[in-house]
Amino acid sequence: MTRSPLRGRTILVTRPAERSSHLVAELERRGAVPLVAPAIVVRAVRSAALTAAIRDLAAGRFAWLVLTSPATVAMLDDRLGDPSEVRARVAAIGDGTAAAFERWAGRAPDLRPRTFTTAGLARAFPRGEGRVVCPRADIAPEGLEESLAAKGWTPTRVDAYRTTYPARLPTDARTALASGEVDAVTFTSASTVRGFVAALGEVRGAPKVVAIGPVTAKEARAHGFTVHAVADPHTTDGLVAALERVFTPRTG
């Protein structure tokens, strides 16, 4: 492997710690110094609505199950345990979600849109009739279910997990940001942007900002950040590649 432009760079990772291992490993492999500072906290949901949706899924009463993040797969593992109880076709947004489902269920999703966004999923989803269950984060934006309904389906949205924001970032992250030692901040969802701003407020030293996708980039810009690169594809590996582009010296 040739010398990476990330060598020696301090990269702030705002993804939850339990979902940061691959990103951290890829940064370390390139000689970067990852600094894990979770800007969101994912908490399990226990509700009658989710229990009913899981029961109907296991009974085959849904035609499709839509998975929008690895956290939804983790919820299924916790609530169902046995992947054979997913008696529906499965649509997954993004390679990370698809890989998490395949590891758990031993099979690939039936549908994975080329564009790793809810809008991309809505475009790729076939027309048809029947019930579709969409377990999502409590703060996930509206629009997906309306798009599915426009194609003839009957969507049921339930909160699969709750996203909360930490009161403060870890001390080492705050210190590094305050002293201008952070070279780049990575955002992997719109909620990581909001959590980062809520926990820290103003950022000094103007680190580079790299977003995993267009929705995340839009949220970052709305909070006054200059987005230096957007991952393409919208995956962890795409995020690392975007970071390398940002720090590759310009020639000519």
Buried (B, 14 or more C-beta within 10 A) or exposed (E): EEEBBBEEBBBBBBBBEEBBEBBBEBBEEBBBBBBBBBBBEBEEBEEEEBEEBBEBBBEEBBBBBBBBBBBBBBBBBEBBEEBEBBBBBBBBBBBBBBBBBBEBBEEEBEBBBEBBBBBBBBEBBEEEEEBBBBBBBEBBEEEBBEBBEEBEBEBBBBBBBEBEBBEEBBEEBBEBBEEEBBBBBBBBBBBBBBBBBBBBEEBEEEBBBBBBBBBBBBBBBEBEBEBBBBBBBBBBBBBBBBBBEBBEEEEE
